[in-house]
Amino acid sequence: MQNHILDYLNTIVETKADKVAYSDGTESLTFGQVYRQSRGIGTALFDRGLRKRPILVFMSKSPQEIAAFFGVVAGGCFYVPVDEEMPGGRIQLIMDNVRAPLMICDRTTIGKAKEFSLKGTEPVLYDELAKREPDDEALRRIYRSALDTDPVYLVFTSGSTGIPKGVAACHRSVIDYIEQLSEVMGFDENTVFGNQTPLYVDACLKEIYPTVKFGATTYLIPRKCFSLPAMLVEYLNRWKINTICWVVSALTMVSAFGTFESVKPKYLHTIAFGSEVFPIRQFRRWREALPEADFVNLYGPTEATGMCCYYRVDREFEEGETIPVGKPFPNREILLLTGDGREAADGEEGEICVRGSSLALGYYNDPERTAAAFVQNPLNTAYPERIYRTGDIGKRNERGELLFVSRKDSQIKHMGHRIELGEIEVNAAMVPDVHMAACIYDPDRAKILLFYTGELSEAELTGRLKERLPRYMLPNRTVRLAQMPLTPNGKTDRMALRGMGAQKNKRKD
């Protein structure tokens, strides 16, 4: 029975040691190199007497950063990835939370690491650790003593209080996720992944671990490619990438600007998407460009260790419809709970809650927020059973498929009416010549602000929305942007939009 994520690497290196595992198109590591370097890092941690401790990995996105993750786990510790793209203040908050004894850096980040208030954290170069001669016996003892409930990593998500939340995931939940995801998606040794997400978010699990499970290959696509759609598609073609698991904003960026008229991804046969609602018009452009490809909508919170639901697109959708998130992966269940704690009826909205072994351990050094989100299943009063309350609202359609409706915090009260900001966004995205749309609400001024990219003027879009929305749902202000701000993960950066909105309202006042 597998109970350790290193089982994947230990097994695959026996047959595919010389095959490229991870590459960014310039630097590459084979499975043998990942194995060897990670064991050097694990030995270095052992020699320092570090066990079951958080280890910061502060490196540029690279194959070596992934090897560092495996090295930390080989040493019996758990990795905490941070990145130079992250604001310095956020990195400091993470450092203050985890109080790691060691920070693994590369030659690009080592100088920046010393600018932080380290408080007992020692910055060390990756190269110095990776070149250590592995102590096979020590690493064997560490491996044998591990439990499947031991943490593998901490990744930090945004907190409503402004303090990041560190989600801790263990071997059991990661293995459960990778096994179920791989079966649903059909990954194998011929899979060539094109990674879009940063390595400090859990979305990268979809590529990192199936790569070592099957002996596949992952290309870490340079971030600059996502600003130049044609270059991005050419990168996919150059490295014969056939599988991508991207946030919707990254896919929309390609389709919205007519990229497929000049170049198409020749090798793509599997496209997974998630994290945001895919505008139907943009989705259709992808399907028209790749009619033989499989498209899979994935849904899930970080707290449930990656994605927990999937829907393989098997029919056409009309403008205004929402692509379902479908059904849960095996070995997990979705509960839709109403405000009074009962299970929602078919067609009735409820909060999406997750149960099963995929649940994360909780929030690191934060028992209060852990207790608020990871709660006793109200439908089970016989024995202790945790569920995770996602804060997302969903419902089941007439086919029994789960639909994402909105975030609880995107529902507002405006002019006496309860409004879903997502509904405004969907209607704006349906207007021809609108590429992307995002709505925010300014509670201090009771104003709805709509930001969008596209060819239409602000007045033209407002006029079109009057034909689609009731008066009380019309944005109080419509703002055309040259480019929608995105987070490093590729999602719409709503915090940046709130800052823009505050500035515009301040000038107006």
C-alpha positions in Angstrom: 0.0 0.0 0.0 1.4 3.4 -1.0 1.6 5.9 1.8 4.5 8.2 0.7 4.7 10.6 -2.2 8.3 9.6 -2.8 7.2 6.2 -3.8 6.4 7.7 -7.2 10.0 9.0 -7.7 11.7 5.9 -6.2 9.8 3.7 -8.6 10.1 5.6 -11.8 13.8 6.3 -11.5 14.4 2.5 -11.9 13.1 2.5 -15.5 13.3 6.2 -16.7 16.3 7.6 -15.1 17.6 9.3 -18.3 14.2 10.7 -19.4 13.6 14.5 -18.9 11.2 15.0 -16.1 11.1 18.8 -15.8 12.2 21.5 -18.1 11.7 25.2 -18.8 12.9 24.9 -22.3 16.4 26.0 -21.3 17.3 24.0 -18.2 16.2 20.4 -17.7 16.4 17.7 -15.0 16.0 14.0 -15.8 14.3 11.7 -13.3 17.8 10.4 -12.3 19.0 13.9 -11.6 15.9 14.8 -9.6 16.4 11.6 -7.6 20.1 12.2 -6.9 19.8 15.9 -6.1 16.7 15.5 -3.9 18.5 12.8 -1.8 21.5 15.1 -1.4 19.1 17.8 0.0 17.4 15.2 2.3 20.8 14.2 3.6 21.8 17.8 4.3 18.6 18.3 6.3 19.3 15.1 8.3 22.8 16.2 9.1 21.4 19.4 10.5 19.1 17.5 12.7 15.9 18.8 11.0 12.9 16.5 11.2 9.2 17.3 10.7 10.0 21.0 10.3 8.8 23.5 7.7 11.5 24.3 5.2 11.1 27.4 3.0 11.9 27.1 -0.7 12.6 30.5 -2.1 13.8 29.9 -5.6 13.0 31.1 -9.1 10.6 28.9 -11.0 12.7 26.1 -12.3 13.2 22.3 -12.4 15.6 22.7 -9.5 12.8 24.2 -7.4 10.7 21.0 -7.9 13.7 18.9 -7.0 14.1 20.9 -3.8 10.5 20.0 -2.9 11.3 16.3 -3.2 14.5 16.9 -1.2 12.7 18.5 1.7 10.3 15.5 1.9 13.2 13.0 1.6 14.7 14.7 4.7 11.5 14.1 6.6 10.3 17.7 6.5 7.7 19.6 4.6 8.2 22.3 2.0 6.9 25.9 2.1 7.3 27.5 -1.4 7.6 31.2 -1.7 8.6 33.2 -4.8 10.3 36.4 -5.8 7.1 37.4 -7.6 5.3 37.6 -4.3 5.2 40.9 -2.4 8.0 41.2 0.2 5.4 41.9 2.9 3.6 38.7 2.2 6.8 36.6 2.2 7.6 38.2 5.6 4.2 37.3 7.0 4.7 33.7 5.8 8.2 33.5 7.4 6.8 34.9 10.7 4.1 32.2 10.6 6.2 29.1 9.9 9.4 30.1 11.7 11.4 27.7 9.4 15.0 26.9 10.4 16.1 26.8 6.8 15.4 28.6 3.5 16.6 27.0 0.3 17.6 29.6 -2.2 19.2 29.9 -5.6 21.8 32.4 -6.8 19.0 34.8 -7.9 17.2 34.8 -4.6 19.9 34.4 -2.0 20.6 38.1 -1.8 16.9 39.0 -1.5 16.5 36.4 1.2 18.9 38.2 3.4 16.9 41.4 3.2 14.1 39.8 5.3 13.9 39.7 9.0 15.1 36.1 9.2 14.5 35.4 12.9 16.5 32.2 13.1 16.0 31.1 9.4 19.2 30.2 7.6 19.4 30.9 3.9 21.3 28.2 2.1 22.1 27.7 -1.6 20.4 24.8 -3.4 23.6 23.8 -5.1 25.4 23.4 -1.8 22.7 21.0 -0.5 22.1 19.1 -3.7 25.7 18.1 -4.1 25.9 16.3 -0.8 26.6 12.6 -1.0 23.4 10.8 0.0 23.3 8.9 3.2 21.3 6.0 2.0 20.8 4.4 5.4 19.6 7.7 7.1 17.2 8.4 4.2 15.9 4.8 4.5 15.2 5.3 8.2 13.4 8.6 7.6 11.3 7.0 4.8 10.3 4.0 6.9 9.3 6.2 9.9 7.0 8.4 7.9 3.2 8.2 8.3 0.7 9.0 5.6 -0.7 11.8 7.8 2.6 13.6 8.0 2.5 16.9 6.1 4.1 17.2 2.6 3.8 20.9 2.1 2.3 24.2 3.2 0.8 26.6 0.6 -0.5 29.9 1.5 -3.9 31.3 0.3 -5.3 34.7 0.8 -7.1 35.4 4.1 -10.0 37.7 4.5 -8.2 39.4 7.4 -5.2 40.2 5.2 -3.1 37.5 6.9 -2.3 34.6 4.5 -3.5 31.1 5.6 -1.1 28.2 5.3 -2.9 25.1 4.2 -1.1 21.9 5.3 -1.6 18.8 3.1 -0.3 15.3 4.0 0.9 12.3 2.0 -2.5 10.6 2.2 -4.5 13.5 0.7 -1.9 14.2 -2.0 -1.7 10.6 -3.1 -5.5 10.3 -3.1 -5.7 13.4 -5.3 -3.1 12.3 -7.8 -4.4 8.8 -8.1 -8.0 10.0 -8.8 -7.0 12.9 -11.0 -4.8 10.7 -13.1 -7.4 8.1 -13.7 -10.1 10.7 -14.7 -7.7 12.6 -17.0 -6.0 9.6 -18.6 -2.4 10.7 -17.9 0.4 8.3 -19.0 4.1 8.2 -19.8 3.4 10.0 -23.1 1.8 13.0 -21.4 3.7 16.2 -21.9 2.4 18.9 -19.5 2.6 22.6 -20.1 2.6 24.2 -16.6 1.0 27.6 -16.3 0.7 28.2 -12.5 3.4 29.3 -10.1 5.0 26.6 -8.0 3.9 28.2 -4.7 0.2 27.3 -5.3 -1.4 23.8 -5.1 -2.5 24.0 -8.7 0.9 22.8 -9.8 0.3 19.4 -8.1 -1.6 18.4 -11.4 1.7 18.4 -13.2 4.5 17.8 -10.6 3.3 14.5 -9.2 1.7 12.8 -12.2 5.0 13.4 -13.9 6.9 11.2 -11.5 4.0 8.7 -11.2 4.0 7.9 -14.9 7.4 9.1 -16.1 5.8 11.9 -18.1 7.4 15.3 -18.8 6.5 18.8 -17.6 7.5 22.0 -19.2 7.5 25.1 -17.0 6.2 27.7 -19.4 8.0 31.1 -19.0 5.6 33.7 -17.6 6.4 36.2 -20.4 4.7 33.8 -22.9 1.4 34.5 -21.2 1.6 38.2 -22.3 2.1 37.2 -25.9 -0.6 34.6 -27.0 1.1 33.7 -30.3 4.4 33.1 -28.6 2.6 31.0 -26.0 1.0 28.7 -28.7 4.4 28.5 -30.5 6.0 27.4 -27.2 3.4 24.6 -26.9 4.1 23.5 -30.4 7.9 23.6 -30.1 7.9 21.2 -27.1 5.0 19.1 -28.4 2.9 19.8 -25.3 -0.3 17.8 -25.3 -1.9 18.4 -21.9 -2.6 21.7 -20.1 -4.4 22.4 -16.8 -4.8 26.2 -16.8 -6.9 28.8 -15.1 -9.7 30.2 -17.3 -8.0 33.6 -17.6 -5.0 32.1 -19.3 -7.1 30.3 -21.9 -9.3 33.3 -22.5 -6.3 35.5 -23.1 -5.4 33.2 -26.0 -8.8 32.9 -27.6 -10.0 36.5 -27.1 -7.3 38.0 -29.3 -7.7 36.0 -32.4 -4.6 33.9 -31.9 -6.1 30.8 -33.5 -6.4 32.7 -36.8 -2.6 32.6 -37.2 -1.4 29.6 -35.1 -3.0 26.7 -33.3 -1.7 24.2 -30.7 -0.9 21.2 -32.9 -0.4 18.6 -30.2 -2.9 19.5 -27.6 -5.4 16.8 -26.9 -6.3 17.4 -23.2 -7.4 20.8 -21.9 -8.4 21.1 -18.2 -9.6 24.4 -16.9 -10.8 25.8 -13.6 -10.7 28.4 -10.8 -13.1 30.7 -12.8 -16.2 30.4 -14.9 -15.3 29.9 -18.6 -17.2 32.4 -20.8 -19.1 30.3 -23.3 -18.1 32.4 -26.3 -14.4 31.9 -25.5 -14.9 28.2 -24.7 -16.4 27.7 -28.1 -13.4 29.3 -29.8 -11.2 26.7 -28.1 -13.5 23.8 -29.1 -13.6 25.1 -32.7 -9.8 25.3 -32.8 -9.4 21.8 -31.3 -12.5 19.8 -32.1 -10.9 16.5 -31.3 -9.6 17.5 -27.9 -11.0 16.6 -24.5 -12.1 19.5 -22.3 -12.5 19.0 -18.6 -13.8 21.5 -16.1 -12.1 21.1 -12.7 -13.3 22.5 -9.4 -11.9 22.4 -5.9 -10.4 24.4 -3.1 -6.8 24.3 -1.8 -8.2 23.0 1.5 -9.4 19.8 -0.3 -5.9 19.2 -1.8 -6.3 20.3 -5.3 -9.5 19.7 -7.3 -12.3 17.6 -6.0 -14.9 17.7 -8.9 -14.7 17.3 -12.6 -16.9 17.5 -15.7 -15.8 16.2 -19.1 -17.6 18.5 -21.6 -19.9 16.2 -23.6 -22.4 18.6 -25.1 -22.9 22.1 -26.5 -23.7 25.1 -24.3 -25.7 28.2 -25.1 -24.7 31.8 -24.3 -25.7 32.4 -20.7 -25.3 28.8 -19.6 -22.7 27.7 -17.1 -20.4 24.7 -17.7 -21.0 22.3 -14.8 -18.3 21.3 -12.4 -20.0 17.9 -12.6 -19.4 15.3 -10.0 -16.8 14.5 -7.3 -13.7 12.4 -7.9 -13.9 9.0 -6.4 -13.4 8.7 -2.6 -14.9 12.2 -1.9 -18.4 13.5 -1.5 -19.9 16.9 -2.1 -22.6 18.1 0.3 -24.8 21.1 -0.5 -25.8 22.6 2.8 -28.4 25.3 3.3 -28.2 28.0 5.9 -30.1 25.9 8.4 -27.7 22.9 8.0 -29.9 20.6 5.9 -29.0 19.1 2.6 -30.2 21.2 -0.4 -32.9 19.7 -2.6 -32.3 19.3 -6.4 -32.2 22.8 -7.9 -31.9 24.5 -4.5 -28.7 26.4 -3.7 -26.5 25.5 -0.9 -22.9 25.9 0.3 -20.5 23.4 -1.3 -18.9 21.3 1.4 -16.3 18.5 0.9 -15.8 15.3 2.8 -13.3 12.5 2.4 -9.6 11.7 2.8 -8.6 14.5 0.4 -9.2 17.2 3.1 -6.1 19.1 4.1 -4.8 18.9 7.7 -5.9 22.5 8.4 -4.3 25.9 8.6 -0.8 26.0 10.0 -0.5 27.7 13.4 -4.1 28.9 13.1 -6.5 26.7 15.1 -9.2 29.4 15.2 -9.6 29.6 11.4 -9.1 25.9 11.1 -12.0 25.3 13.5 -14.2 27.7 11.6 -13.7 26.1 8.2 -13.1 22.4 9.0 -16.2 21.5 10.9 -18.3 18.5 12.0 -20.6 17.2 9.3 -24.0 18.4 10.5 -25.7 15.5 8.8 -23.7 13.0 11.0 -24.2 13.2 14.7 -23.0 9.7 15.5 -19.2 10.1 15.3 -16.6 12.7 14.5 -16.4 13.5 10.8 -14.8 16.6 9.3 -16.0 18.5 6.3 -14.6 21.6 4.7 -17.0 24.5 4.1 -15.8 26.1 0.8 -17.7 29.4 1.0 -18.9 28.6 -2.6 -22.6 28.4 -3.5 -23.7 25.6 -5.8 -26.7 23.7 -7.0 -27.5 20.6 -8.9 -29.2 20.8 -12.4 -31.8 18.5 -13.8 -29.0 16.1 -14.9 -27.7 15.8 -11.3 -24.5 17.8 -12.2 -23.1 20.2 -9.8 -23.1 23.9 -10.9 -21.0 26.6 -9.3 -23.2 29.6 -8.7 -21.1 32.1 -6.9 -18.9 32.9 -3.9 -20.8 33.7 -0.7 -18.8 36.9 -0.5 -19.8 37.9 -4.1 -23.4 38.2 -3.2 -24.3 41.8 -2.3 -27.4 43.8 -1.2 -27.8 46.8 -3.5 -30.8 49.1 -3.8 -32.8 46.6 -1.7 -32.1 43.7 -4.0 -29.8 40.7 -3.5 -27.4 40.6 -6.5 -24.8 38.1 -7.6 -21.8 40.0 -9.1 -21.0 36.9 -11.2 -24.3 37.3 -13.0 -23.3 40.8 -14.1 -19.9 39.5 -15.3 -21.5 36.7 -17.3 -23.8 39.1 -19.1 -21.0 41.5 -19.8 -18.8 38.7 -21.2 -21.7 37.7 -23.5 -21.6 41.0 -25.3 -19.7 40.8 -28.6 -16.3 42.5 -28.6 -15.9 42.1 -24.8 -13.0 39.9 -24.0 -12.9 39.8 -20.2 -15.1 41.2 -17.5 -14.9 41.5 -13.7 -17.2 43.1 -11.2 -16.4 44.5 -7.7 -18.6 46.3 -5.1 -17.7 49.3 -3.1 -19.7 49.0 0.1 -18.7 52.4 1.4 -20.2 54.2 -1.6 -22.7 51.4 -2.4 -21.4 51.3 -6.0 -21.1 48.4 -8.5 -18.0 48.8 -10.7 -17.5 46.7 -13.9 -14.1 46.4 -15.4 -13.6 45.0 -18.9 -11.3 44.6 -21.8 -12.4 44.8 -25.4 -13.2 47.0 -28.4 -16.5 48.6 -27.1 -16.5 52.0 -25.5 -17.8 52.3 -21.9 -21.0 54.0 -23.1 -21.6 51.3 -25.7 -21.2 48.5 -23.2 -23.5 50.3 -20.7 -26.1 50.5 -23.5 -25.8 46.8 -24.3 -26.1 45.9 -20.6 -29.4 47.9 -20.3 -30.8 45.4 -22.8 -29.7 42.4 -20.6 -30.0 43.4 -17.0 -32.7 44.9 -14.8 -32.0 48.5 -13.8 -31.0 47.6 -10.2 -28.2 45.3 -11.5 -26.6 47.8 -13.9 -23.1 48.8 -12.8 -22.8 52.3 -11.4 -19.6 52.7 -13.3 -18.1 50.8 -16.3 -14.3 51.0 -16.8 -12.5 49.9 -19.9 -9.0 48.5 -19.3 -6.2 47.9 -21.8 -5.4 44.7 -19.9 -7.2 42.9 -17.0 -4.9 42.6 -14.0 -4.1 39.0 -13.1 -2.6 37.4 -10.1 0.6 35.4 -10.5 -1.7 32.3 -10.7 -3.4 33.8 -13.7 -6.7 34.6 -12.0 -8.4 37.9 -12.2 -6.8 40.1 -9.6 -9.8 41.5 -7.8 -7.7 43.2 -5.1 -6.0 45.2 -7.8 -9.4 46.1 -9.2 -10.6 47.3 -5.8 -7.5 49.5 -5.6 -8.4 50.9 -9.1 -11.9 51.5 -8.0 -10.9 53.3 -4.9 -8.7 55.6 -6.8 -11.3 56.4 -9.4 -13.9 57.1 -6.7 -11.5 59.2 -4.8 -10.8 61.4 -7.9 -14.5 61.6 -8.6 -15.3 62.6 -5.0 
